[in-house]
């Protein structure tokens, strides 16, 4: 029976209001907040799950043909 590499991707999303001088500083502050676990995404922030077949796993016998 063939084997496949299958990828699962879950997407979570939230919006935060960040006080900053510019967009770059806002991103830096938000990333820091996320890294420090002051902002944690959970099931309430869930958007979707995707399943994709990446490739079929080939057997060594397939290469000899």
ABEGO torsion letter per residue (X at the ends): XBBBBBBBBBBBBBBBBBBBABAAAAAAAAAAAAAAGABBBBAAABABBBBBBABBBBBAAAAAX
